[in-house]
């Protein structure tokens, strides 16, 4: 599944691998590729990194970059909705929680 043509299947498989093993590092190339390839995977990826006992340190650079980016990935040219703010704030809280957990 980590080699699936479908981005969401790869993301789900990488999260499952991390959940089973307790270590995000083996799946980090898939997670990093999904993170860069589709910003809407970031909430799913961050949620899987916040699982208790997950060793997420290898993903910290992605999270720090997200927190430091002034233009949010949910900002669309031509419009936005109030739900975009809620989703973005949830993502930022999750990024901070993963980093604080170490």
C-alpha positions in Angstrom: 0.0 0.0 0.0 2.9 2.4 0.6 3.6 2.2 -3.2 -0.1 2.7 -4.2 -0.8 5.1 -7.1 -3.4 6.7 -4.8 -2.0 9.4 -2.6 -4.7 8.9 0.1 -4.1 5.1 0.2 -0.3 5.7 0.6 -1.0 8.2 3.4 -3.3 5.8 5.2 -0.8 2.9 4.8 2.0 5.1 6.2 -0.1 6.1 9.2 -1.1 2.5 9.8 2.5 1.4 9.6 3.4 4.1 12.2 0.5 3.0 14.4 1.5 -0.6 14.3 5.2 0.0 14.8 5.1 3.1 17.0 7.7 4.7 14.8 7.0 7.2 12.0 10.5 7.1 10.5 10.0 4.1 8.1 7.0 5.8 6.6 8.4 9.3 6.6 9.3 9.4 2.9 5.6 8.6 2.0 4.3 11.0 4.6 6.7 13.8 3.4 5.8 13.2 -0.2 2.0 13.3 0.6 2.6 16.4 2.7 4.2 18.2 -0.2 2.1 16.8 -2.9 -1.3 17.6 -1.4 -1.7 20.1 1.4 -5.0 18.6 2.4 -3.2 15.5 3.6 -1.5 17.5 6.4 -4.4 17.3 8.8 -4.5 13.5 8.4 -0.7 13.1 8.7 -0.5 15.4 11.7 -3.3 13.5 13.4 -1.5 10.2 12.9 1.7 11.7 14.3 -0.1 12.9 17.5 -1.0 9.3 18.5 0.4 8.5 22.0 3.7 6.7 21.9 4.4 7.7 18.3 8.0 8.5 17.6 7.4 11.6 15.3 10.8 13.3 15.6 11.7 12.6 12.0 8.7 14.6 10.9 9.5 17.7 13.0 11.0 19.6 10.1 7.7 19.4 8.2 5.8 20.6 11.2 8.2 23.5 12.0 8.0 24.6 8.3 4.2 24.5 8.5 4.1 26.6 11.6 6.5 29.2 10.1 4.7 29.6 6.8 2.7 32.8 6.7 0.4 31.9 3.9 -1.8 29.0 4.9 -2.4 26.1 2.6 -6.1 26.5 2.9 -6.0 30.0 1.4 -7.4 29.8 -2.1 -7.2 32.5 -4.7 -10.7 33.7 -5.5 -12.3 33.0 -2.1 -12.4 31.2 1.2 -14.8 30.1 3.8 -14.9 30.3 7.6 -14.4 26.5 7.8 -10.9 27.1 6.2 -9.9 29.0 9.3 -11.1 26.3 11.7 -9.4 23.5 9.8 -6.2 25.5 9.6 -6.2 26.3 13.3 -6.8 22.6 14.0 -3.7 21.7 11.9 -1.5 24.3 13.6 -2.6 23.1 17.1 -1.8 19.5 16.0 1.6 20.6 14.7 2.4 22.3 18.0 1.2 19.3 20.0 3.5 16.9 18.1 6.5 19.2 18.6 5.7 19.7 22.3 5.5 16.0 22.8 9.0 15.7 21.5 
